[in-house]
Amino acid sequence: MSKKNSVFIATSLDGYIADKNGGIDWLNTIPNPDNNDMGYVEFNNEIDALVMGRTTFETVLGFDVEWPYNKPVFVLSNKLKEIPESHIGKAFLIKGSLSVILNQIHKKGFHRLYIDGGTTIRNFLKEDLIDDMILTTIPILLGGGSSLFMELPNELNFELIGTKTYLNQITQNHYKRKR
């Protein structure tokens, strides 16, 4: 089974994934009356499990919705002591270096992973562990906040696989890591 670590995330024009207050309401600035999923369901069908950081996990827990994932969610955290009782069996706490974590997840039979959350994505990029990225750009300048990208030890070359436009406003670029 080939292993693949994928990113599927939205950013502002200036590359932020959350505003200055950590908010993500700006994601809904373009009206979406038909609830277009912008490729998310198709993407979700291609993955085995999710890997996200504690902050993203806690953000999702804070949404007033049913648990949105039908795949196992591995939560990276050194601070969190346990998964809330309501999510036992759906989410799993995991610690250690990224290579140790990936090894543990792969041993459980999960090879195509959705990497989510700013810090988690940045850490995977630092270790050159991202194989493809689907970046959806919302046409708004936030002027600050949580940036998707930061300084990296080395250049990482990606190639554009495809571009789609949703709602005549939102662009989505699919990049694959050139190795």
OpenMM code with the backbone's topology and positions (N, CA, C; nanometers):
from openmm import Vec3, app, unit

residues = "MET SER LYS LYS ASN SER VAL PHE ILE ALA THR SER LEU ASP GLY TYR ILE ALA ASP LYS ASN GLY GLY ILE ASP TRP LEU ASN THR ILE PRO ASN PRO ASP ASN ASN ASP MET GLY TYR VAL GLU PHE ASN ASN GLU ILE ASP ALA LEU VAL MET GLY ARG THR THR PHE GLU THR VAL LEU GLY PHE ASP VAL GLU TRP PRO TYR ASN LYS PRO VAL PHE VAL LEU SER ASN LYS LEU LYS GLU ILE PRO GLU SER HIS ILE GLY LYS ALA PHE LEU ILE LYS GLY SER LEU SER VAL ILE LEU ASN GLN ILE HIS LYS LYS GLY PHE HIS ARG LEU TYR ILE ASP GLY GLY THR THR ILE ARG ASN PHE LEU LYS GLU ASP LEU ILE ASP ASP MET ILE LEU THR THR ILE PRO ILE LEU LEU GLY GLY GLY SER SER LEU PHE MET GLU LEU PRO ASN GLU LEU ASN PHE GLU LEU ILE GLY THR LYS THR TYR LEU ASN GLN ILE THR GLN ASN HIS TYR LYS ARG LYS ARG".split()
positions = [
    Vec3(0.0863, -0.1189, 0.0000),
    Vec3(0.0000, 0.0000, 0.0000),
    Vec3(0.0895, 0.1234, 0.0000),
    Vec3(0.0672, 0.2131, -0.0948),
    Vec3(0.1509, 0.3327, -0.0985),
    Vec3(0.1064, 0.4303, 0.0098),
    Vec3(0.2042, 0.4951, 0.0689),
    Vec3(0.1769, 0.5898, 0.1768),
    Vec3(0.1660, 0.7294, 0.1165),
    Vec3(0.0718, 0.8079, 0.1691),
    Vec3(0.0542, 0.9433, 0.1173),
    Vec3(0.0021, 1.0323, 0.2284),
    Vec3(0.0643, 1.1479, 0.2453),
    Vec3(0.0204, 1.2485, 0.3416),
    Vec3(-0.0296, 1.3690, 0.2633),
    Vec3(-0.1572, 1.4003, 0.2812),
    Vec3(-0.2217, 1.5051, 0.2020),
    Vec3(-0.2756, 1.6170, 0.2895),
    Vec3(-0.2743, 1.7368, 0.2323),
    Vec3(-0.3316, 1.8550, 0.2967),
    Vec3(-0.4516, 1.8987, 0.2135),
    Vec3(-0.5603, 1.9348, 0.2808),
    Vec3(-0.6783, 1.9920, 0.2149),
    Vec3(-0.7208, 2.1055, 0.3065),
    Vec3(-0.6920, 2.2289, 0.2664),
    Vec3(-0.7156, 2.3408, 0.3573),
    Vec3(-0.7458, 2.4673, 0.2776),
    Vec3(-0.8163, 2.5587, 0.3417),
    Vec3(-0.8462, 2.6882, 0.2805),
    Vec3(-0.7587, 2.7958, 0.3429),
    Vec3(-0.7188, 2.8922, 0.2585),
    Vec3(-0.6410, 3.0060, 0.3066),
    Vec3(-0.7022, 3.1337, 0.2516),
    Vec3(-0.6662, 3.2436, 0.3166),
    Vec3(-0.6991, 3.3755, 0.2631),
    Vec3(-0.6016, 3.4049, 0.1492),
    Vec3(-0.6254, 3.5123, 0.0757),
    Vec3(-0.5323, 3.5519, -0.0310),
    Vec3(-0.3910, 3.5722, 0.0231),
    Vec3(-0.3823, 3.6218, 0.1476),
    Vec3(-0.2500, 3.6470, 0.2052),
    Vec3(-0.1964, 3.5284, 0.2865),
    Vec3(-0.2557, 3.4098, 0.2662),
    Vec3(-0.1967, 3.2870, 0.3182),
    Vec3(-0.2290, 3.2501, 0.4616),
    Vec3(-0.3349, 3.3097, 0.5179),
    Vec3(-0.3709, 3.2776, 0.6557),
    Vec3(-0.4813, 3.1729, 0.6598),
    Vec3(-0.4783, 3.0887, 0.7659),
    Vec3(-0.5815, 2.9862, 0.7828),
    Vec3(-0.6751, 3.0203, 0.8991),
    Vec3(-0.6407, 3.1238, 0.9752),
    Vec3(-0.7272, 3.1758, 1.0808),
    Vec3(-0.6967, 3.3248, 1.0932),
    Vec3(-0.7970, 3.4016, 1.1374),
    Vec3(-0.7756, 3.5459, 1.1498),
    Vec3(-0.6980, 3.5791, 1.2773),
    Vec3(-0.6815, 3.7085, 1.3052),
    Vec3(-0.5995, 3.7528, 1.4193),
    Vec3(-0.6527, 3.7024, 1.5528),
    Vec3(-0.7811, 3.6686, 1.5578),
    Vec3(-0.8412, 3.6171, 1.6819),
    Vec3(-0.8563, 3.4657, 1.6799),
    Vec3(-0.7956, 3.4013, 1.5798),
    Vec3(-0.8071, 3.2562, 1.5681),
    Vec3(-0.9374, 3.2128, 1.5027),
    Vec3(-1.0150, 3.3108, 1.4546),
    Vec3(-1.1459, 3.2812, 1.3969),
    Vec3(-1.1387, 3.2327, 1.2529),
    Vec3(-1.2428, 3.1594, 1.2122),
    Vec3(-1.2492, 3.1090, 1.0746),
    Vec3(-1.3819, 3.1438, 1.0061),
    Vec3(-1.4561, 3.2381, 1.0624),
    Vec3(-1.5848, 3.2789, 1.0023),
    Vec3(-1.5666, 3.3318, 0.8607),
    Vec3(-1.4500, 3.3895, 0.8328),
    Vec3(-1.4215, 3.4445, 0.7002),
    Vec3(-1.4292, 3.3384, 0.5907),
    Vec3(-1.4214, 3.2104, 0.6285),
    Vec3(-1.4322, 3.1027, 0.5293),
    Vec3(-1.5677, 3.1064, 0.4595),
    Vec3(-1.6648, 3.1676, 0.5237),
    Vec3(-1.8010, 3.1697, 0.4696),
    Vec3(-1.8390, 3.3045, 0.4089),
    Vec3(-1.7393, 3.3831, 0.3665),
    Vec3(-1.7706, 3.5153, 0.3112),
    Vec3(-1.8328, 3.5072, 0.1728),
    Vec3(-1.8092, 3.3994, 0.1002),
    Vec3(-1.8695, 3.3828, -0.0326),
    Vec3(-1.9965, 3.2989, -0.0157),
    Vec3(-2.1106, 3.3533, -0.0556),
    Vec3(-2.2344, 3.2762, -0.0407),
    Vec3(-2.2251, 3.1404, -0.1120),
    Vec3(-2.2745, 3.0371, -0.0440),
    Vec3(-2.2695, 2.9010, -0.0973),
    Vec3(-2.4065, 2.8361, -0.0729),
    Vec3(-2.5092, 2.8880, -0.1444),
    Vec3(-2.6462, 2.8441, -0.1156),
    Vec3(-2.6692, 2.6944, -0.1365),
    Vec3(-2.5936, 2.6313, -0.2259),
    Vec3(-2.6126, 2.4882, -0.2518),
    Vec3(-2.5190, 2.4011, -0.1689),
    Vec3(-2.4475, 2.4650, -0.0747),
    Vec3(-2.3520, 2.3913, 0.0096),
    Vec3(-2.2554, 2.3056, -0.0715),
    Vec3(-2.1958, 2.3656, -0.1734),
    Vec3(-2.0952, 2.2974, -0.2544),
    Vec3(-1.9803, 2.2557, -0.1618),
    Vec3(-1.9416, 2.1296, -0.1647),
    Vec3(-1.8361, 2.0817, -0.0748),
    Vec3(-1.6949, 2.1067, -0.1298),
    Vec3(-1.6875, 2.1622, -0.2484),
    Vec3(-1.5596, 2.2010, -0.3104),
    Vec3(-1.4584, 2.0881, -0.3120),
    Vec3(-1.5059, 1.9677, -0.3413),
    Vec3(-1.4158, 1.8540, -0.3561),
    Vec3(-1.3843, 1.7800, -0.2282),
    Vec3(-1.4402, 1.8236, -0.1160),
    Vec3(-1.4049, 1.7615, 0.0118),
    Vec3(-1.4486, 1.6145, 0.0189),
    Vec3(-1.5705, 1.5839, -0.0240),
    Vec3(-1.6194, 1.4455, -0.0158),
    Vec3(-1.5319, 1.3531, -0.1001),
    Vec3(-1.4995, 1.3981, -0.2210),
    Vec3(-1.4111, 1.3197, -0.3092),
    Vec3(-1.2749, 1.2986, -0.2423),
    Vec3(-1.2198, 1.4058, -0.1840),
    Vec3(-1.0916, 1.3969, -0.1137),
    Vec3(-1.1028, 1.2990, 0.0038),
    Vec3(-1.2091, 1.3129, 0.0826),
    Vec3(-1.2297, 1.2290, 0.2004),
    Vec3(-1.2379, 1.0803, 0.1639),
    Vec3(-1.2932, 1.0518, 0.0461),
    Vec3(-1.3031, 0.9128, 0.0016),
    Vec3(-1.1664, 0.8524, -0.0294),
    Vec3(-1.0654, 0.9376, -0.0484),
    Vec3(-0.9301, 0.8913, -0.0839),
    Vec3(-0.8393, 0.8724, 0.0374),
    Vec3(-0.8889, 0.9039, 0.1570),
    Vec3(-0.8032, 0.8950, 0.2756),
    Vec3(-0.8482, 0.7820, 0.3681),
    Vec3(-0.7549, 0.7375, 0.4533),
    Vec3(-0.7832, 0.6319, 0.5509),
    Vec3(-0.8054, 0.6879, 0.6913),
    Vec3(-0.7386, 0.7995, 0.7227),
    Vec3(-0.7444, 0.8556, 0.8575),
    Vec3(-0.6973, 1.0005, 0.8532),
    Vec3(-0.7245, 1.0728, 0.9624),
    Vec3(-0.6806, 1.2114, 0.9757),
    Vec3(-0.5763, 1.2220, 1.0855),
    Vec3(-0.4846, 1.3171, 1.0676),
    Vec3(-0.3876, 1.3502, 1.1707),
    Vec3(-0.4013, 1.4997, 1.1923),
    Vec3(-0.4350, 1.5393, 1.3156),
    Vec3(-0.4509, 1.6823, 1.3421),
    Vec3(-0.3924, 1.7167, 1.4778),
    Vec3(-0.3650, 1.8437, 1.4949),
    Vec3(-0.3138, 1.8912, 1.6223),
    Vec3(-0.4262, 1.9143, 1.7215),
    Vec3(-0.3876, 1.9346, 1.8454),
    Vec3(-0.4831, 1.9551, 1.9540),
    Vec3(-0.5709, 2.0773, 1.9302),
    Vec3(-0.5135, 2.1871, 1.8842),
    Vec3(-0.5916, 2.3091, 1.8645),
    Vec3(-0.7030, 2.2874, 1.7630),
    Vec3(-0.6702, 2.2216, 1.6515),
    Vec3(-0.7707, 2.1924, 1.5489),
    Vec3(-0.8771, 2.0995, 1.6063),
    Vec3(-0.8345, 1.9977, 1.6800),
    Vec3(-0.9276, 1.9038, 1.7431),
    Vec3(-1.0239, 1.9780, 1.8352),
    Vec3(-0.9691, 2.0657, 1.9192),
    Vec3(-1.0533, 2.1403, 2.0130),
    Vec3(-1.1462, 2.2373, 1.9398),
    Vec3(-1.0982, 2.2937, 1.8273),
    Vec3(-1.1839, 2.3820, 1.7462),
    Vec3(-1.3030, 2.3042, 1.6917),
    Vec3(-1.2756, 2.1852, 1.6374),
    Vec3(-1.3830, 2.1021, 1.5815),
    Vec3(-1.4803, 2.0605, 1.6919),
    Vec3(-1.4281, 2.0257, 1.8099),
    Vec3(-1.5151, 1.9890, 1.9222),
    Vec3(-1.6078, 2.1048, 1.9602),
    Vec3(-1.5590, 2.2278, 1.9380),
    Vec3(-1.6363, 2.3467, 1.9743),
    Vec3(-1.7475, 2.3812, 1.8762),
    Vec3(-1.7447, 2.3222, 1.7562),
    Vec3(-1.8505, 2.3482, 1.6578),
    Vec3(-1.9790, 2.2846, 1.7077),
    Vec3(-2.0895, 2.3512, 1.6827),
    Vec3(-2.2186, 2.2989, 1.7263),
    Vec3(-2.2739, 2.2044, 1.6194),
    Vec3(-2.1972, 2.0993, 1.5899),
    Vec3(-2.2374, 2.0029, 1.4866),
    Vec3(-2.2024, 1.8621, 1.5338),
    Vec3(-2.2598, 1.7636, 1.4675),
    Vec3(-2.2201, 1.6247, 1.4907),
    Vec3(-2.0727, 1.6109, 1.4541),
    Vec3(-2.0059, 1.5118, 1.5122),
    Vec3(-1.8655, 1.4839, 1.4775),
    Vec3(-1.8573, 1.4664, 1.3262),
    Vec3(-1.7783, 1.5486, 1.2565),
    Vec3(-1.7847, 1.5504, 1.1105),
    Vec3(-1.7023, 1.4428, 1.0388),
    Vec3(-1.6333, 1.3578, 1.1122),
    Vec3(-1.5427, 1.2637, 1.0469),
    Vec3(-1.5939, 1.1204, 1.0560),
    Vec3(-1.5805, 1.0478, 0.9453),
    Vec3(-1.6188, 0.9068, 0.9444),
    Vec3(-1.4953, 0.8167, 0.9391),
    Vec3(-1.3790, 0.8764, 0.9603),
    Vec3(-1.2517, 0.8033, 0.9613),
    Vec3(-1.1859, 0.8279, 1.0974),
    Vec3(-1.0929, 0.7403, 1.1364),
    Vec3(-1.0221, 0.7639, 1.2631),
    Vec3(-0.9442, 0.8963, 1.2589),
    Vec3(-0.9440, 0.9664, 1.3712),
    Vec3(-0.8716, 1.0931, 1.3846),
    Vec3(-0.7622, 1.0740, 1.4889),
    Vec3(-0.6377, 1.0946, 1.4477),
    Vec3(-0.5245, 1.0865, 1.5391),
    Vec3(-0.4874, 1.2284, 1.5799),
    Vec3(-0.4919, 1.2556, 1.7097),
    Vec3(-0.4685, 1.3899, 1.7627),
    Vec3(-0.3282, 1.3958, 1.8224),
    Vec3(-0.2461, 1.4848, 1.7676),
    Vec3(-0.1094, 1.5038, 1.8172),
    Vec3(-0.1130, 1.6022, 1.9326),
    Vec3(-0.0679, 1.5593, 2.0486),
    Vec3(-0.0646, 1.6527, 2.1605),
    Vec3(0.0256, 1.6017, 2.2704),
    Vec3(0.1008, 1.6943, 2.3278),
    Vec3(0.1769, 1.6634, 2.4478),
    Vec3(0.1019, 1.7134, 2.5709),
    Vec3(0.0076, 1.8080, 2.5496),
    Vec3(-0.0663, 1.8676, 2.6611),
    Vec3(-0.1908, 1.7876, 2.6975),
    Vec3(-0.2626, 1.7418, 2.5962),
    Vec3(-0.3873, 1.6691, 2.6192),
    Vec3(-0.3555, 1.5355, 2.6852),
    Vec3(-0.4251, 1.5047, 2.7952),
    Vec3(-0.3987, 1.3799, 2.8675),
    Vec3(-0.4869, 1.2665, 2.8153),
    Vec3(-0.6080, 1.3016, 2.7702),
    Vec3(-0.6981, 1.1988, 2.7179),
    Vec3(-0.8003, 1.2600, 2.6237),
    Vec3(-0.8566, 1.1752, 2.5411),
    Vec3(-0.9628, 1.2162, 2.4493),
    Vec3(-1.0917, 1.2242, 2.5309),
    Vec3(-1.1739, 1.3278, 2.5104),
    Vec3(-1.3009, 1.3339, 2.5842),
    Vec3(-1.3823, 1.2052, 2.5631),
    Vec3(-1.4508, 1.1647, 2.6676),
    Vec3(-1.5267, 1.0390, 2.6650),
    Vec3(-1.6197, 1.0296, 2.5447),
    Vec3(-1.6787, 1.1434, 2.5067),
    Vec3(-1.7730, 1.1461, 2.3942),
    Vec3(-1.7088, 1.1057, 2.2615),
    Vec3(-1.5761, 1.1118, 2.2544),
    Vec3(-1.5073, 1.0857, 2.1273),
    Vec3(-1.4129, 0.9659, 2.1321),
    Vec3(-1.4207, 0.8886, 2.2398),
    Vec3(-1.3389, 0.7671, 2.2485),
    Vec3(-1.3852, 0.6714, 2.1388),
    Vec3(-1.2882, 0.6164, 2.0654),
    Vec3(-1.3204, 0.5276, 1.9547),
    Vec3(-1.3266, 0.6020, 1.8216),
    Vec3(-1.3397, 0.7359, 1.8278),
    Vec3(-1.3420, 0.8179, 1.7058),
    Vec3(-1.2091, 0.8905, 1.6899),
    Vec3(-1.1557, 0.9354, 1.8046),
    Vec3(-1.0291, 1.0099, 1.8040),
    Vec3(-0.9317, 0.9393, 1.8975),
    Vec3(-0.8026, 0.9451, 1.8616),
    Vec3(-0.6999, 0.8735, 1.9353),
    Vec3(-0.5830, 0.9671, 1.9611),
    Vec3(-0.5393, 0.9738, 2.0849),
    Vec3(-0.4274, 1.0591, 2.1230),
    Vec3(-0.2978, 0.9907, 2.0808),
    Vec3(-0.2061, 1.0681, 2.0236),
    Vec3(-0.0800, 1.0104, 1.9767),
    Vec3(0.0321, 1.1108, 2.0021),
    Vec3(0.1477, 1.0609, 2.0460),
    Vec3(0.2610, 1.1481, 2.0817),
    Vec3(0.3894, 1.0956, 2.0216),
    Vec3(0.4889, 1.1825, 2.0176),
    Vec3(0.6218, 1.1417, 1.9718),
    Vec3(0.6640, 1.2204, 1.8501),
    Vec3(0.7789, 1.1822, 1.7958),
    Vec3(0.8277, 1.2481, 1.6745),
    Vec3(0.7362, 1.2085, 1.5597),
    Vec3(0.7381, 1.2859, 1.4513),
    Vec3(0.6508, 1.2550, 1.3378),
    Vec3(0.6806, 1.1179, 1.2798),
    Vec3(0.8087, 1.0777, 1.2756),
    Vec3(0.8397, 0.9460, 1.2199),
    Vec3(0.7831, 0.8348, 1.3080),
    Vec3(0.7900, 0.8514, 1.4404),
    Vec3(0.7339, 0.7525, 1.5336),
    Vec3(0.5816, 0.7476, 1.5179),
    Vec3(0.5196, 0.8652, 1.5121),
    Vec3(0.3742, 0.8744, 1.4971),
    Vec3(0.3286, 0.8080, 1.3672),
    Vec3(0.3945, 0.8422, 1.2572),
    Vec3(0.3567, 0.7839, 1.1275),
    Vec3(0.3738, 0.6326, 1.1295),
    Vec3(0.4813, 0.5863, 1.1904),
    Vec3(0.5058, 0.4433, 1.2011),
    Vec3(0.3905, 0.3746, 1.2754),
    Vec3(0.3477, 0.4339, 1.3865),
    Vec3(0.2373, 0.3775, 1.4660),
    Vec3(0.1078, 0.3741, 1.3840),
    Vec3(0.0787, 0.4823, 1.3136),
    Vec3(-0.0442, 0.4902, 1.2343),
    Vec3(-0.0395, 0.3901, 1.1186),
    Vec3(0.0747, 0.3814, 1.0512),
    Vec3(0.0887, 0.2870, 0.9393),
    Vec3(0.0726, 0.1425, 0.9874),
    Vec3(0.1259, 0.1124, 1.1070),
    Vec3(0.1128, -0.0236, 1.1628),
    Vec3(-0.0329, -0.0598, 1.1867),
    Vec3(-0.1176, 0.0408, 1.2097),
    Vec3(-0.2611, 0.0160, 1.2297),
    Vec3(-0.3344, -0.0008, 1.0959),
    Vec3(-0.2593, 0.0124, 0.9850),
    Vec3(-0.3196, -0.0094, 0.8538),
    Vec3(-0.3693, 0.1158, 0.7844),
    Vec3(-0.3350, 0.2325, 0.8369),
    Vec3(-0.3767, 0.3593, 0.7757),
    Vec3(-0.2576, 0.4204, 0.7026),
    Vec3(-0.2700, 0.4367, 0.5704),
    Vec3(-0.1553, 0.4812, 0.4904),
    Vec3(-0.1795, 0.6119, 0.4162),
    Vec3(-0.3047, 0.6412, 0.3847),
    Vec3(-0.3361, 0.7653, 0.3122),
    Vec3(-0.3961, 0.8616, 0.4138),
    Vec3(-0.3140, 0.9572, 0.4559),
    Vec3(-0.3490, 1.0411, 0.5702),
    Vec3(-0.3807, 1.1848, 0.5298),
    Vec3(-0.4827, 1.2391, 0.5942),
    Vec3(-0.5225, 1.3791, 0.5792),
    Vec3(-0.4570, 1.4529, 0.6950),
    Vec3(-0.3619, 1.5393, 0.6639),
    Vec3(-0.2891, 1.6156, 0.7653),
    Vec3(-0.3591, 1.7505, 0.7803),
    Vec3(-0.4072, 1.7807, 0.9023),
    Vec3(-0.4877, 1.9014, 0.9209),
    Vec3(-0.4416, 1.9807, 1.0425),
    Vec3(-0.4553, 2.1128, 1.0331),
    Vec3(-0.4169, 2.2024, 1.1415),
    Vec3(-0.2857, 2.2718, 1.1090),
    Vec3(-0.2808, 2.4012, 1.1330),
    Vec3(-0.1655, 2.4814, 1.0937),
    Vec3(-0.0321, 2.4304, 1.1448),
    Vec3(-0.0213, 2.4113, 1.2758),
    Vec3(0.1066, 2.3681, 1.3334),
    Vec3(0.1445, 2.2300, 1.2817),
    Vec3(0.0463, 2.1413, 1.2739),
    Vec3(0.0734, 2.0047, 1.2273),
    Vec3(0.1223, 2.0071, 1.0828),
    Vec3(0.0541, 2.0827, 0.9969),
    Vec3(0.0957, 2.0927, 0.8563),
    Vec3(0.2371, 2.1504, 0.8472),
    Vec3(0.2632, 2.2581, 0.9217),
    Vec3(0.3968, 2.3207, 0.9175),
    Vec3(0.5042, 2.2217, 0.9636),
    Vec3(0.4754, 2.1430, 1.0673),
    Vec3(0.5738, 2.0453, 1.1163),
    Vec3(0.5979, 1.9350, 1.0147),
    Vec3(0.4930, 1.8895, 0.9469),
    Vec3(0.5095, 1.7881, 0.8425),
    Vec3(0.5913, 1.8455, 0.7268),
    Vec3(0.5660, 1.9716, 0.6898),
    Vec3(0.6428, 2.0346, 0.5816),
    Vec3(0.7900, 2.0500, 0.6204),
    Vec3(0.8158, 2.0866, 0.7461),
    Vec3(0.9539, 2.1015, 0.7930),
    Vec3(1.0329, 1.9738, 0.7716),
    Vec3(0.9656, 1.8600, 0.7870),
    Vec3(1.0332, 1.7297, 0.7712),
    Vec3(1.0074, 1.6686, 0.6335),
    Vec3(0.9561, 1.7505, 0.5416),
    Vec3(0.9291, 1.7081, 0.4038),
    Vec3(0.8432, 1.5809, 0.3993),
    Vec3(0.7334, 1.5837, 0.4739),
    Vec3(0.6454, 1.4671, 0.4829),
    Vec3(0.5093, 1.4893, 0.4167),
    Vec3(0.4952, 1.5969, 0.3384),
    Vec3(0.3689, 1.6219, 0.2683),
    Vec3(0.3862, 1.5824, 0.1216),
    Vec3(0.2949, 1.4979, 0.0725),
    Vec3(0.3025, 1.4491, -0.0649),
    Vec3(0.2151, 1.5283, -0.1612),
    Vec3(0.1009, 1.5766, -0.1121),
    Vec3(0.0220, 1.6644, -0.1975),
    Vec3(-0.0614, 1.7592, -0.1136),
    Vec3(-0.0942, 1.8730, -0.1760),
    Vec3(-0.1703, 1.9775, -0.1082),
    Vec3(-0.2812, 2.0263, -0.1998),
    Vec3(-0.4009, 2.0313, -0.1442),
    Vec3(-0.5127, 2.0947, -0.2130),
    Vec3(-0.5422, 2.2214, -0.1334),
    Vec3(-0.5077, 2.3348, -0.1945),
    Vec3(-0.5207, 2.4649, -0.1283),
    Vec3(-0.6353, 2.5427, -0.1926),
    Vec3(-0.7331, 2.5757, -0.1114),
    Vec3(-0.8493, 2.6509, -0.1573),
    Vec3(-0.8331, 2.7942, -0.1096),
    Vec3(-0.8364, 2.8888, -0.2031),
    Vec3(-0.8123, 3.0292, -0.1683),
    Vec3(-0.9419, 3.1087, -0.1690),
    Vec3(-0.9727, 3.1675, -0.0529),
    Vec3(-1.0894, 3.2533, -0.0367),
    Vec3(-1.0437, 3.3961, -0.0671),
    Vec3(-1.1164, 3.4700, -0.1524),
    Vec3(-1.0700, 3.6040, -0.1921),
    Vec3(-1.0918, 3.7102, -0.0834),
    Vec3(-1.0100, 3.7003, 0.0200),
    Vec3(-1.0134, 3.7985, 0.1290),
    Vec3(-0.8708, 3.8160, 0.1795),
    Vec3(-0.8367, 3.9385, 0.2151),
    Vec3(-0.7081, 3.9662, 0.2792),
    Vec3(-0.7350, 3.9826, 0.4287),
    Vec3(-0.6766, 3.8964, 0.5109),
    Vec3(-0.6995, 3.9043, 0.6555),
    Vec3(-0.6001, 3.9981, 0.7235),
    Vec3(-0.4860, 4.0209, 0.6600),
    Vec3(-0.3893, 4.1157, 0.7150),
    Vec3(-0.3176, 4.0666, 0.8398),
    Vec3(-0.3293, 3.9395, 0.8698),
    Vec3(-0.2633, 3.8835, 0.9879),
    Vec3(-0.3421, 3.7645, 1.0376),
    Vec3(-0.2816, 3.6893, 1.1283),
    Vec3(-0.3480, 3.5715, 1.1831),
    Vec3(-0.2524, 3.4551, 1.1879),
    Vec3(-0.3071, 3.3375, 1.1671),
    Vec3(-0.2272, 3.2154, 1.1686),
    Vec3(-0.1917, 3.1795, 1.0248),
    Vec3(-0.0634, 3.1855, 0.9942),
    Vec3(-0.0161, 3.1611, 0.8584),
    Vec3(-0.0052, 3.0114, 0.8323),
    Vec3(-0.0411, 2.9702, 0.7105),
    Vec3(-0.0264, 2.8290, 0.6763),
    Vec3(0.1212, 2.7914, 0.6673),
    Vec3(0.2018, 2.8790, 0.6084),
    Vec3(0.3421, 2.8455, 0.5847),
    Vec3(0.4340, 2.9281, 0.6721),
    Vec3(0.5509, 2.8746, 0.6979),
    Vec3(0.6537, 2.9474, 0.7717),
    Vec3(0.7895, 2.9084, 0.7150),
    Vec3(0.8941, 2.9574, 0.7787),
    Vec3(1.0284, 2.9273, 0.7312),
    Vec3(1.0537, 2.7767, 0.7334),
    Vec3(1.1177, 2.7291, 0.6271),
    Vec3(1.1504, 2.5869, 0.6158),
    Vec3(1.3014, 2.5700, 0.6066),
    Vec3(1.3529, 2.4554, 0.6527),
    Vec3(1.4972, 2.4328, 0.6433),
    Vec3(1.5450, 2.4219, 0.4983),
    Vec3(1.4580, 2.3716, 0.4093),
    Vec3(1.4946, 2.3547, 0.2690),
    Vec3(1.3776, 2.3909, 0.1792),
    Vec3(1.4123, 2.4242, 0.0536),
    Vec3(1.3087, 2.4472, -0.0470),
    Vec3(1.2357, 2.3168, -0.0748),
    Vec3(1.1058, 2.3239, -0.0957),
    Vec3(1.0276, 2.2068, -0.1348),
    Vec3(0.9583, 2.2401, -0.2661),
    Vec3(0.9872, 2.1628, -0.3699),
    Vec3(0.9264, 2.1881, -0.4997),
    Vec3(0.8001, 2.1055, -0.5177),
    Vec3(0.6952, 2.1732, -0.5621),
    Vec3(0.5677, 2.1084, -0.5902),
    Vec3(0.5327, 2.1369, -0.7350),
    Vec3(0.4508, 2.0503, -0.7940),
    Vec3(0.4007, 2.0790, -0.9285),
    Vec3(0.2497, 2.0888, -0.9228),
    Vec3(0.1958, 2.1786, -1.0053),
    Vec3(0.0520, 2.1990, -1.0119),
    Vec3(-0.0100, 2.0856, -1.0917),
    Vec3(-0.1070, 2.0171, -1.0305),
    Vec3(-0.1754, 1.9061, -1.0967),
    Vec3(-0.3061, 1.9537, -1.1596),
    Vec3(-0.3699, 2.0497, -1.0937),
    Vec3(-0.4959, 2.0992, -1.1483),
    Vec3(-0.5482, 2.2174, -1.0703),
    Vec3(-0.6348, 2.2937, -1.1348),
    Vec3(-0.6989, 2.4091, -1.0724),
    Vec3(-0.8476, 2.4026, -1.1003),
    Vec3(-0.9258, 2.4333, -0.9979),
    Vec3(-1.0718, 2.4394, -1.0137),
    Vec3(-1.1188, 2.5718, -0.9565),
    Vec3(-1.2315, 2.6170, -1.0058),
    Vec3(-1.2941, 2.7376, -0.9515),
    Vec3(-1.4323, 2.6990, -0.9000),
    Vec3(-1.4630, 2.7451, -0.7797),
    Vec3(-1.5941, 2.7192, -0.7199),
    Vec3(-1.6653, 2.8512, -0.6958),
    Vec3(-1.7966, 2.8530, -0.7180),
    Vec3(-1.8816, 2.9694, -0.6899),
    Vec3(-1.8315, 3.0947, -0.7625),
    Vec3(-1.7615, 3.0762, -0.8724),
    Vec3(-1.7044, 3.1855, -0.9526),
    Vec3(-1.6129, 3.2781, -0.8731),
    Vec3(-1.5674, 3.2361, -0.7576),
    Vec3(-1.4898, 3.3235, -0.6689),
    Vec3(-1.3697, 3.2532, -0.6052),
    Vec3(-1.3857, 3.1250, -0.5795),
    Vec3(-1.2902, 3.0521, -0.4968),
    Vec3(-1.2052, 2.9633, -0.5871),
    Vec3(-1.0730, 2.9768, -0.5745),
    Vec3(-0.9853, 2.8917, -0.6554),
    Vec3(-0.9275, 2.7813, -0.5685),
    Vec3(-0.9118, 2.6671, -0.6304),
    Vec3(-0.8541, 2.5531, -0.5599),
    Vec3(-0.7428, 2.4949, -0.6467),
    Vec3(-0.6225, 2.4942, -0.5916),
    Vec3(-0.5065, 2.4408, -0.6621),
    Vec3(-0.4619, 2.3117, -0.5972),
    Vec3(-0.4346, 2.2121, -0.6812),
    Vec3(-0.3874, 2.0820, -0.6330),
    Vec3(-0.2403, 2.0689, -0.6723),
    Vec3(-0.1560, 2.0574, -0.5720),
    Vec3(-0.0118, 2.0472, -0.5922),
    Vec3(0.0382, 1.9110, -0.5469),
    Vec3(0.1364, 1.8584, -0.6213),
    Vec3(0.1986, 1.7314, -0.5841),
    Vec3(0.3476, 1.7567, -0.5609),
    Vec3(0.4007, 1.6976, -0.4576),
    Vec3(0.5428, 1.7136, -0.4246),
    Vec3(0.6277, 1.6490, -0.5323),
    Vec3(0.7261, 1.7246, -0.5834),
    Vec3(0.8222, 1.6701, -0.6824),
    Vec3(0.9378, 1.6100, -0.6029),
    Vec3(0.9612, 1.4804, -0.6236),
    Vec3(1.0694, 1.4128, -0.5499),
    Vec3(1.1721, 1.3572, -0.6448),
] * unit.nanometer
topology = app.Topology()
chain = topology.addChain("A")
for resn in residues:
    res = topology.addResidue(resn, chain)
    for name in ("N", "CA", "C"):
        topology.addAtom(name, app.Element.getBySymbol(name[0]), res)
